[in-house]
Amino acid sequence: MKSSHLHIPRWVATVAVVAALICGGVLAIGLRNWSGHEVFGAPSLNVRMAGDPTPVPLGNFTNGFASVLKSALPAVVNIHSSKLVKQRSQEMPFLNNPFFQQFFGNQFGQAQPHPEREHSLGSGVIITSDGTILTNNHVVDGASDIKVQLTDKREFTAKVVGTDSQSDIAVLKIDATDLPTLAFGDSSKLQVGDVVFAIGEPFGLGGSATMGIVSAKGRSGLGIEGYEDFIQTDASVNPGNSGGALIDLHGDLVGINTAIETGGGEGSVGIGFAIPIDMARSVMNQIVAHGKVSRGYIGVEIQDVTPDIAKQFGLSQNSGVLISQVEPDTPGSRAGLQQGDIVLSVNGHPVDDTGQLRLRISETAPGTPIKLQIWRNNKTQDVGLTLAQLPEQTAKNGTPGENSGGVMQGVQVENLTPDIAQQLNLPAGTRGVVIDSVDESSAAADVGLSQGDVIQQVNHKPVNNVQEYRDAIAAAGNQSVLLLVNHGGATQYVVVAAH
C-alpha cells in the first residue's frame, strides 16, 4: 500500500504555527488566572490587574519610595459618613421606688431617648476610573449620608452598591470620570518580610503613607470579622485608615486595611490587619454581580482540635477540625458526617483550625462538589458532598450557634467541651455553652456577661449545646431573656433586658 502525504505550502504552515502559538498563550494565561478559583459570576467592573509580578530589587530605590507612592496616593480617598442613632433612655431607678412615688407620683417621668447624629471617618480605594470605590463595611454601616473627598479636594456624594458585614467589605460608587486607580495585585504571592505600604486618612489628616513589612499571613480567630484571613503588618495603621490601601513595591493593591491592635490605647502599636485583596476581590465581584455574597455551607458545628482532644481521638497531630454536631437535612448529614469526625483536609488542602475550614467552605460556591478527608475510628476516609448555600439567617448571625441574635446580639458562644470545662475549673458534668466574646456595646455586656461565662439555661430551659441555645434565643425573639449563668463554678440568674 502506498503511503499518502499531504503537501502544505510553507507560508501556510508558518501562519498556522504562529496562530496556534498565540491562541495557546492566550488560553494558558486564561487558565492560569482561573485555576483554583470558584467563579461566582463574571465581574462587570473594568478594573486594572497587576502586570509584571517579578520581585523588585530594593537597590532600584536609591532615594526612597516616592516613585511607588506618587501614583498610588491619589487613588486613596477620604470617606466620612453619618447616621442617626437612638440613644438609650436615661433611667433613674429611684423614680420607680414606691416610697418615692407615694409622695411625688409620676410627675417626673423618665428622660426620653433622642436621636443623635453619629459620624464615622475612614478611607477607600478607587478601583475603576468611573468612580467605583472599595472600602470597609464598618466605615459606612447604616450611614444615611456618605461623602467622598479626593486628594484634589473635590467632594462627591457616594451611593452604596452593596456590603458584606461578614468580611467587612463595601462597594461604593460616585459619579465621576477619569479618576486615578490602583491595580489589583496577587495577595497569595505575599511572603512574610515583604515590604508594604499602608495608605489612608489617619485621624482625618489627609492622604498619608506608612511603610512596614508583612509580619504574618493567614491571621484568624481574632473575633474581628465573621471570616478572617488577615495580612498582619507593622506599617502604622491608625483610626481613619480603615478601608485604605495596602500596596506592594509595584504599587499594586494587595490588601484593604481594616483593624489595629491598640494594646489598650488609641493608636498604632505596630500590629495592623488588612483583608487580602484576593478575598476582597471575590466578595466585591459577587456584590457587583448579584448584590449579595453567597457562601458554601455544610451544616455542622465545629471546634478546634487541642492536644487533649487529639489524644482522646487517637490522632497523632494537633490539627484538624472536630465536628461537634451535624445539623439534620444538610449537606453534612446527607453525606454521612458524624459527631466526632475530625476534618483533616478539603480537596486535598489541609485544614489546621476552625477559621481555616470556615474560610475555605465560605469561599467555595454553593453547588460545588467537594471532598473531605476525615478521621473516624482511628483511620482516615474520604467523604464527598455538594455544598448548599449558607442560609440567610445563618449568614447574618455567623456560624450556626456562634453569634447570637435578639437581645443577645454581640455574644459569641461555643459548645462546652470537657477540655474547656477543665480550663475554666468547672465541676465535672457542667452543661451549657461557653461565651467566647461579648461586644462591649451590647446589652449582655451591660449586665456583666463576659468571656468564659457558661450559659446553662435560657428562660428556665436547659441548654446543653449551641443548637439548643440558638433555638432558645430564637424563641425569645426580641424580648428580654432570663439566663442561668455559671461564672467560675458559681451560678446566678441574669436578666438581659430588651431596650
C-alpha positions as CSV (number, residue, x, y, z in Angstrom):
1,M,0.0,0.0,0.0
2,K,1.3,3.4,-0.9
3,S,1.6,6.0,1.8
4,S,-0.1,9.3,1.0
5,H,1.4,12.6,2.1
6,L,-0.4,15.9,2.4
7,H,1.7,18.7,1.0
8,I,1.1,22.2,2.5
9,P,2.8,25.4,1.2
10,R,5.5,26.6,3.6
11,W,3.8,30.1,4.1
12,V,0.5,28.4,5.1
13,A,2.3,26.2,7.7
14,T,4.1,29.2,9.1
15,V,0.9,31.2,9.6
16,A,-0.8,28.2,11.2
17,V,2.0,27.6,13.7
18,V,2.1,31.3,14.7
19,A,-1.7,31.4,15.2
20,A,-1.5,28.2,17.3
21,L,1.2,29.7,19.5
22,I,-0.8,32.9,20.0
23,C,-4.0,31.0,20.8
24,G,-2.2,28.6,23.1
25,G,-0.6,31.6,25.0
26,V,-3.9,33.3,25.5
27,L,-5.5,30.1,26.7
28,A,-2.7,29.4,29.1
29,I,-3.0,32.8,30.6
30,G,-6.7,32.4,31.0
31,L,-6.4,29.0,32.6
32,R,-3.7,30.3,34.9
33,N,-5.8,33.2,36.1
34,W,-8.9,31.0,36.5
35,S,-7.5,27.8,38.1
36,G,-8.0,27.3,41.7
37,H,-10.8,29.9,42.0
38,E,-14.5,29.3,42.1
39,V,-16.4,31.6,39.7
40,F,-19.5,33.2,41.2
41,G,-20.4,35.3,38.2
42,A,-18.4,37.3,35.7
43,P,-17.2,40.6,37.2
44,S,-18.6,43.5,35.3
45,L,-16.1,46.1,36.6
46,N,-13.4,47.3,34.4
47,V,-10.6,47.0,37.0
48,R,-6.8,47.1,36.4
49,M,-4.9,44.0,37.1
50,A,-1.2,44.0,38.1
51,G,1.4,43.5,35.4
52,D,4.8,42.0,36.0
53,P,4.9,40.3,39.4
54,T,8.7,40.0,39.3
55,P,10.2,41.0,42.7
56,V,11.6,44.5,42.8
57,P,15.2,44.8,43.9
58,L,15.5,47.3,46.7
59,G,18.6,48.7,45.1
60,N,16.4,50.3,42.5
61,F,15.1,52.7,45.1
62,T,18.2,54.9,45.5
63,N,16.4,57.9,47.1
64,G,13.4,56.3,48.8
65,F,10.0,55.1,47.6
66,A,8.4,58.2,46.1
67,S,8.1,56.5,42.7
68,V,5.8,53.9,44.2
69,L,3.7,56.2,46.2
70,K,3.3,59.1,43.7
71,S,0.7,57.3,41.6
72,A,-0.9,55.4,44.4
73,L,-1.7,58.2,46.8
74,P,-4.3,59.9,44.5
75,A,-6.3,56.6,44.3
76,V,-7.0,56.5,48.0
77,V,-9.8,58.7,49.2
78,N,-11.3,60.1,52.4
79,I,-14.7,58.8,53.4
80,H,-16.9,60.5,56.0
81,S,-20.3,59.2,56.8
82,S,-23.1,59.9,59.3
83,K,-26.2,58.3,60.6
84,L,-28.9,58.9,63.2
85,V,-28.7,56.6,66.3
86,K,-31.3,56.3,69.0
87,Q,-29.8,56.8,72.5
88,R,-31.0,54.7,75.4
89,S,-33.3,56.5,77.8
90,Q,-31.6,57.9,80.9
91,E,-33.5,55.9,83.5
92,M,-33.4,56.9,87.2
93,P,-34.2,53.8,89.2
94,F,-35.2,55.7,92.4
95,L,-38.1,57.2,90.4
96,N,-39.7,53.8,90.3
97,N,-39.4,53.3,94.1
98,P,-43.0,53.0,95.6
99,F,-41.9,55.2,98.6
100,F,-40.8,58.0,96.3
101,Q,-44.0,57.7,94.1
102,Q,-46.2,57.8,97.2
103,F,-45.2,61.4,97.7
104,F,-44.5,62.6,94.1
105,G,-46.4,60.2,91.8
106,N,-45.1,60.0,88.3
107,Q,-44.8,63.7,87.7
108,F,-41.1,63.5,86.9
109,G,-41.5,60.8,84.3
110,Q,-38.4,59.4,82.6
111,A,-35.9,61.1,80.4
112,Q,-36.9,60.2,76.8
113,P,-34.4,59.0,74.3
114,H,-33.5,61.3,71.5
115,P,-31.7,60.6,68.3
116,E,-28.1,61.8,67.8
117,R,-26.0,62.0,64.7
118,E,-23.0,59.7,64.7
119,H,-20.1,60.4,62.4
120,S,-17.6,57.9,61.0
121,L,-14.3,58.5,59.3
122,G,-12.4,56.2,57.1
123,S,-10.7,55.6,53.7
124,G,-11.4,54.0,50.4
125,V,-9.6,52.8,47.3
126,I,-10.7,53.9,43.8
127,I,-10.7,50.7,41.6
128,T,-12.4,52.0,38.4
129,S,-11.9,55.3,36.6
130,D,-15.6,55.9,36.6
131,G,-15.8,56.0,40.4
132,T,-16.2,52.5,42.0
133,I,-14.6,52.5,45.4
134,L,-13.7,49.6,47.7
135,T,-13.8,50.1,51.5
136,N,-14.7,48.5,54.8
137,N,-18.3,47.8,55.7
138,H,-17.9,49.3,59.1
139,V,-16.9,52.6,57.6
140,V,-20.3,53.1,56.0
141,D,-22.5,50.6,58.0
142,G,-26.0,52.1,58.5
143,A,-24.9,55.5,57.1
144,S,-27.6,57.8,55.8
145,D,-25.1,60.2,54.2
146,I,-21.7,59.3,52.7
147,K,-19.2,61.8,51.3
148,V,-16.1,61.0,49.4
149,Q,-13.3,63.5,49.2
150,L,-10.5,63.1,46.6
151,T,-6.9,64.2,47.1
152,D,-7.6,67.3,44.8
153,K,-10.3,68.3,47.4
154,R,-13.3,67.5,45.2
155,E,-16.1,66.0,47.2
156,F,-18.9,63.6,46.0
157,T,-21.9,62.0,47.5
158,A,-21.5,58.2,47.3
159,K,-24.1,55.5,46.8
160,V,-23.7,52.1,48.3
161,V,-23.5,49.4,45.7
162,G,-23.6,46.6,48.3
163,T,-22.0,45.5,51.5
164,D,-20.9,42.3,53.3
165,S,-20.7,42.5,57.0
166,Q,-19.1,39.1,57.5
167,S,-16.0,40.0,55.5
168,D,-16.3,43.8,56.3
169,I,-16.2,44.7,52.6
170,A,-18.3,47.5,51.0
171,V,-18.5,48.8,47.4
172,L,-19.4,52.4,46.8
173,K,-20.0,54.5,43.6
174,I,-19.5,58.1,42.9
175,D,-20.5,60.0,39.7
176,A,-17.1,60.9,38.3
177,T,-14.8,60.1,35.3
178,D,-11.1,59.8,34.6
179,L,-10.1,59.0,38.2
180,P,-6.8,57.5,39.2
181,T,-7.0,53.9,40.2
182,L,-4.9,51.1,41.8
183,A,-4.2,47.9,40.0
184,F,-5.1,44.6,41.8
185,G,-2.1,42.6,42.9
186,D,-1.9,39.0,44.0
187,S,-2.0,38.7,47.8
188,S,-1.4,35.0,47.6
189,K,2.2,35.8,46.5
190,L,3.0,37.9,49.5
191,Q,5.6,36.5,51.9
192,V,6.5,37.4,55.5
193,G,9.2,40.0,55.2
194,D,7.9,41.7,52.0
195,V,7.9,45.5,52.1
196,V,4.4,47.0,52.1
197,F,2.9,50.5,52.4
198,A,-0.4,51.5,54.2
199,I,-2.2,54.4,52.6
200,G,-5.2,56.2,54.1
201,E,-6.6,59.1,56.0
202,P,-5.5,58.6,59.7
203,F,-7.3,60.9,62.1
204,G,-8.7,62.8,59.1
205,L,-5.3,64.4,58.5
206,G,-5.4,63.7,54.7
207,G,-3.6,61.2,52.5
208,S,-0.7,59.6,54.4
209,A,1.6,56.7,53.7
210,T,3.5,54.5,56.1
211,M,5.9,51.7,55.4
212,G,6.5,48.3,57.0
213,I,6.7,44.6,56.2
214,V,4.3,41.7,56.1
215,S,4.5,40.4,59.7
216,A,2.3,37.4,59.2
217,K,-0.3,35.9,56.9
218,G,-3.5,34.0,57.5
219,R,-4.3,35.6,60.8
220,S,-7.7,34.3,62.0
221,G,-9.6,33.7,65.2
222,L,-9.3,37.3,66.2
223,G,-13.0,37.9,66.5
224,I,-12.9,41.0,64.3
225,E,-14.9,39.6,61.4
226,G,-17.0,36.6,60.6
227,Y,-14.5,35.4,58.1
228,E,-10.8,36.2,58.8
229,D,-7.6,35.6,56.8
230,F,-5.8,38.8,57.7
231,I,-2.4,40.0,56.5
232,Q,-0.6,41.4,59.6
233,T,1.7,44.3,59.1
234,D,3.8,46.7,61.2
235,A,3.2,49.6,58.8
236,S,1.5,52.1,61.0
237,V,-2.3,51.9,60.7
238,N,-4.4,54.3,62.8
239,P,-8.1,55.3,63.2
240,G,-9.2,56.6,59.9
241,N,-7.1,54.2,57.9
242,S,-9.9,51.6,57.7
243,G,-10.8,50.9,54.1
244,G,-7.5,52.3,52.8
245,A,-4.9,50.5,50.7
246,L,-2.1,48.2,51.5
247,I,0.2,48.2,48.4
248,D,3.4,46.4,47.5
249,L,6.6,47.7,45.9
250,H,5.0,47.6,42.5
251,G,2.3,50.0,43.7
252,D,-0.3,47.2,43.3
253,L,-3.2,46.8,45.8
254,V,-2.6,43.7,47.9
255,G,-4.9,44.4,50.9
256,I,-7.6,46.6,52.4
257,N,-6.5,48.0,55.8
258,T,-9.2,47.0,58.4
259,A,-8.2,46.8,62.0
260,I,-5.4,47.5,64.5
261,E,-4.3,46.2,67.8
262,T,-4.0,49.2,70.2
263,G,-2.7,47.5,73.3
264,G,-5.3,49.3,75.3
265,G,-4.5,52.7,73.8
266,E,-6.0,54.5,70.8
267,G,-3.2,54.4,68.3
268,S,-0.9,52.0,66.4
269,V,1.4,49.7,68.3
270,G,2.8,48.1,65.2
271,I,0.2,45.5,64.7
272,G,-2.3,46.2,61.9
273,F,-4.5,43.9,59.9
274,A,-5.6,44.0,56.2
275,I,-8.0,41.9,54.2
276,P,-6.1,40.1,51.4
277,I,-7.1,41.6,48.1
278,D,-7.8,38.2,46.7
279,M,-10.6,37.7,49.3
280,A,-11.8,41.3,48.9
281,R,-12.0,41.0,45.1
282,S,-14.1,37.8,45.3
283,V,-16.5,39.5,47.7
284,M,-16.6,42.6,45.5
285,N,-17.3,40.6,42.3
286,Q,-20.3,38.9,44.0
287,I,-21.7,42.2,45.3
288,V,-21.4,43.8,41.9
289,A,-22.8,40.8,40.0
290,H,-25.6,39.7,42.5
291,G,-26.0,42.4,45.1
292,K,-25.0,40.0,47.8
293,V,-22.5,37.3,48.8
294,S,-23.4,33.6,48.5
295,R,-21.3,31.2,50.6
296,G,-20.9,27.5,50.7
297,Y,-22.5,25.6,53.6
298,I,-22.0,22.1,55.2
299,G,-24.3,22.3,58.2
300,V,-22.0,21.3,61.1
301,E,-20.9,22.7,64.4
302,I,-17.1,22.7,64.7
303,Q,-14.3,23.3,67.1
304,D,-10.5,23.3,67.2
305,V,-8.5,20.1,67.9
306,T,-6.5,20.6,71.1
307,P,-3.7,18.2,72.2
308,D,-6.1,16.6,74.7
309,I,-8.8,16.1,72.1
310,A,-6.3,14.7,69.6
311,K,-5.2,12.2,72.3
312,Q,-8.7,11.1,73.1
313,F,-9.5,10.5,69.4
314,G,-6.3,8.7,68.7
315,L,-5.0,11.4,66.4
316,S,-1.2,11.9,66.2
317,Q,-1.4,15.5,65.0
318,N,-2.8,18.5,66.9
319,S,-4.5,20.0,63.8
320,G,-7.8,19.4,62.0
321,V,-11.4,20.4,62.9
322,L,-13.6,18.4,65.2
323,I,-17.3,18.1,64.3
324,S,-19.3,18.5,67.5
325,Q,-22.7,18.4,65.9
326,V,-24.3,17.7,62.5
327,E,-27.5,19.5,61.7
328,P,-30.3,17.5,60.1
329,D,-31.2,17.8,56.4
330,T,-27.9,19.5,55.5
331,P,-25.1,18.5,53.1
332,G,-23.2,17.2,56.0
333,S,-25.9,14.9,57.3
334,R,-26.8,13.7,53.8
335,A,-23.1,12.8,53.2
336,G,-23.0,10.8,56.4
337,L,-20.8,13.1,58.5
338,Q,-21.0,12.2,62.2
339,Q,-20.5,13.9,65.5
340,G,-16.8,13.1,66.5
341,D,-15.5,13.2,62.9
342,I,-12.3,15.2,62.5
343,V,-11.9,17.1,59.2
344,L,-8.3,16.9,58.1
345,S,-8.4,18.4,54.6
346,V,-10.7,19.9,51.9
347,N,-10.0,18.9,48.4
348,G,-6.5,17.8,49.4
349,H,-5.7,21.0,51.2
350,P,-5.0,20.5,55.0
351,V,-7.1,22.5,57.5
352,D,-5.5,23.4,60.8
353,D,-8.3,25.1,62.6
354,T,-12.0,26.2,62.5
355,G,-11.2,29.6,61.0
356,Q,-9.4,28.0,58.1
357,L,-12.2,25.4,57.4
358,R,-14.9,28.1,57.6
359,L,-13.0,30.3,55.2
360,R,-12.4,27.5,52.7
361,I,-16.0,26.5,52.7
362,S,-17.3,30.1,52.6
363,E,-15.2,30.9,49.6
364,T,-16.4,28.0,47.6
365,A,-19.6,28.5,45.5
366,P,-22.8,26.8,46.6
367,G,-23.5,23.7,44.4
368,T,-19.8,22.9,44.2
369,P,-18.8,19.2,44.9
370,I,-16.0,18.9,47.5
371,K,-14.1,16.1,49.1
372,L,-13.3,16.0,52.8
373,Q,-10.7,13.7,54.3
374,I,-11.8,12.9,57.9
375,W,-10.5,10.9,60.8
376,R,-13.0,8.4,62.2
377,N,-12.5,5.3,64.3
378,N,-8.7,5.7,64.2
379,K,-8.4,5.8,60.5
380,T,-8.8,8.3,57.6
381,Q,-11.5,8.1,55.0
382,D,-12.9,10.4,52.2
383,V,-16.4,11.9,52.2
384,G,-17.8,13.6,49.2
385,L,-20.6,16.2,49.4
386,T,-22.1,19.1,47.4
387,L,-22.2,22.4,49.2
388,A,-25.5,24.2,49.8
389,Q,-25.9,27.9,50.2
390,L,-25.4,29.3,53.6
391,P,-28.9,30.2,54.9
392,E,-29.5,33.9,55.1
393,Q,-30.2,34.0,58.8
394,T,-27.1,31.9,59.5
395,A,-25.1,34.3,57.3
396,K,-26.3,37.3,59.3
397,N,-25.5,35.6,62.6
398,G,-22.2,33.9,61.7
399,T,-21.6,30.3,62.0
400,P,-24.6,28.5,63.4
401,G,-24.7,29.0,67.2
402,E,-21.7,31.3,67.3
403,N,-23.2,34.8,67.1
404,S,-26.5,35.3,69.0
405,G,-29.4,37.3,67.9
406,G,-32.2,39.3,69.6
407,V,-31.1,40.8,72.9
408,M,-28.1,38.5,72.9
409,Q,-26.7,40.1,69.7
410,G,-23.0,40.6,70.1
411,V,-22.5,37.4,72.1
412,Q,-20.5,34.6,70.6
413,V,-20.7,31.1,72.1
414,E,-19.4,27.6,71.6
415,N,-20.1,24.1,73.0
416,L,-18.7,23.5,76.4
417,T,-16.3,20.6,76.0
418,P,-14.6,18.7,78.9
419,D,-11.3,20.3,77.9
420,I,-12.8,23.8,78.1
421,A,-14.6,22.9,81.4
422,Q,-11.3,21.8,82.9
423,Q,-9.6,25.0,81.8
424,L,-12.4,27.0,83.5
425,N,-12.1,24.9,86.6
426,L,-15.8,23.9,86.4
427,P,-17.2,20.9,88.2
428,A,-17.4,17.6,86.2
429,G,-20.7,17.3,84.4
430,T,-21.3,21.0,84.0
431,R,-23.5,21.5,80.9
432,G,-24.1,24.6,78.8
433,V,-22.5,26.8,76.2
434,V,-19.4,28.9,77.0
435,I,-19.1,32.6,75.9
436,D,-16.2,33.2,73.5
437,S,-16.6,37.0,73.3
438,V,-19.1,39.8,74.2
439,D,-19.4,43.1,72.2
440,E,-18.7,45.9,74.7
441,S,-21.6,47.9,73.3
442,S,-24.2,45.0,73.7
443,A,-26.9,44.6,76.2
444,A,-25.2,41.5,77.5
445,A,-22.1,43.4,78.4
446,D,-24.2,45.9,80.3
447,V,-25.3,43.2,82.7
448,G,-21.7,41.9,83.2
449,L,-21.6,38.8,80.9
450,S,-18.0,38.1,79.8
451,Q,-15.8,35.6,78.1
452,G,-15.6,32.3,80.0
453,D,-19.1,32.6,81.5
454,V,-21.2,29.4,80.9
455,I,-24.9,29.8,80.0
456,Q,-26.8,26.8,81.4
457,Q,-30.4,27.9,81.0
458,V,-32.4,30.3,78.8
459,N,-35.8,31.3,80.2
460,H,-35.7,28.3,82.6
461,K,-34.9,25.9,79.7
462,P,-31.6,24.0,80.0
463,V,-29.2,24.4,77.0
464,N,-26.7,21.6,76.5
465,N,-25.2,22.7,73.3
466,V,-25.0,25.6,70.8
467,Q,-28.1,24.3,68.8
468,E,-30.3,24.3,71.9
469,Y,-29.0,27.7,72.9
470,R,-29.7,29.1,69.5
471,D,-33.2,27.7,69.4
472,A,-34.0,29.1,72.9
473,I,-32.7,32.6,71.9
474,A,-34.6,32.5,68.6
475,A,-37.8,31.6,70.5
476,A,-37.3,34.6,72.8
477,G,-37.2,36.9,69.7
478,N,-36.5,40.5,70.8
479,Q,-37.9,40.0,74.3
480,S,-35.8,40.1,77.5
481,V,-34.3,36.7,78.5
482,L,-33.6,35.1,81.8
483,L,-30.2,33.3,81.9
484,L,-28.7,30.9,84.4
485,V,-25.0,31.7,84.2
486,N,-22.1,29.8,85.7
487,H,-19.2,32.1,86.5
488,G,-16.1,30.2,87.8
489,G,-18.3,27.5,89.3
490,A,-20.8,29.8,90.9
491,T,-24.3,30.1,89.3
492,Q,-26.6,33.1,89.2
493,Y,-29.6,34.3,87.3
494,V,-29.1,37.2,84.9
495,V,-31.7,39.2,83.0
496,V,-30.7,40.6,79.7
497,A,-33.3,43.3,79.1
498,A,-34.7,44.4,75.7
499,H,-34.4,48.1,75.1
